[in-house]
Amino acid sequence: MLAIAGALEGMSRAEAARLAGIERQALRDAVIRYNAEGLDGLRDRPKPGRTPTLTEAEQALLLDAVFRGPDRAEDGGTDWTLPMLCRWIERRFDKRLHPASLSRVLRRLDLSRQKTRSLHPMADEKAKAAFAKRGSATR
């Protein structure tokens, strides 16, 4: 805005740009946007970036799978790990992700990294419950 104000007051483009600390080309672009849109044309615009690897629908399915948990027979575990989720995504969507990239995707989905207590696939729930009730001593 300072450079445009200087240019409107009669300064040369080069002088107005130098006082504002920008290049003449940047001043020219700003003047064109100012003339077309007013002060709103000078606001920063979102930068185009790389498109997300997973679409919105795929992210919704991933979120559902995370909350549902892995299938022991198909996924080979009782709790999700990043490498297991990467293999699941590759099987399901035919897209390859590195575990670090998947970690960023999960953080953007508002999931935090939490570790669950490991559970052996052959664990006996009845024996576990009985042990919790009376401990290791038999009475």
RASUL-V867262 format. One record per residue. PSI is psi in degrees with one decimal (999 if undefined). BURIAL is + if it has 16 or more other C-alpha atoms within 10 Angstrom, else -. Layout:
PSI_BURIAL / PSI_BURIAL
This chain:
-34.3_- / -41.7_- / -40.2_+ / -40.2_+ / -41.8_- / -41.7_+ / -37.3_+ / -26.5_- / 2.8_- / 2.0_- / 156.7_- / 157.8_- / -41.4_+ / -43.6_- / -44.2_- / -39.9_+ / -41.1_+ / -41.5_- / -32.4_- / -9.3_- / 30.4_- / 170.2_- / 160.0_- / -38.8_+ / -40.3_- / -38.4_- / -42.8_+ / -45.4_- / -39.9_- / -39.6_+ / -41.5_+ / -45.9_- / -38.9_+ / -43.8_+ / -34.7_- / -39.7_- / -3.7_- / -153.8_- / -28.9_- / -24.9_- / -15.6_- / -6.0_- / 152.5_- / 139.4_- / 153.8_- / 136.5_- / 135.9_- / 135.8_- / -173.6_- / 139.5_- / 144.9_- / 146.6_- / -41.8_- / 135.0_+ / 172.2_- / -43.2_- / -41.0_- / -37.4_- / -37.5_+ / -42.0_- / -38.1_- / -45.2_+ / -43.0_- / -42.9_- / -38.0_- / -44.5_+ / -30.7_- / -34.2_- / 163.1_- / 154.8_+ / 122.5_- / -42.1_- / -42.9_- / -43.1_- / -17.6_- / 26.8_- / 173.3_+ / -22.4_+ / 146.0_+ / 138.6_+ / 162.2_- / -45.1_+ / -37.4_- / -42.0_+ / -36.7_+ / -42.0_+ / -38.4_+ / -44.6_+ / -40.7_+ / -41.8_- / -41.3_- / -45.7_- / -4.1_- / 42.0_- / 137.8_- / 130.4_- / 143.8_+ / 147.2_- / -35.5_+ / -37.5_- / -40.7_- / -35.2_+ / -41.7_+ / -38.9_- / -45.4_+ / -36.5_+ / -38.2_- / -25.2_- / 11.2_- / 31.4_- / 135.8_- / 160.2_- / 115.2_- / 139.7_- / 133.8_- / 160.7_- / 132.3_- / 148.2_- / 123.5_- / 136.3_- / -24.9_- / 16.9_- / 141.9_- / 109.0_- / -35.4_- / -43.8_- / -36.7_- / -42.4_- / -39.8_- / -39.6_- / -38.7_- / -30.8_- / -45.4_- / -1.7_- / -163.6_- / -17.7_- / 138.1_- / 133.2_- / 999_-
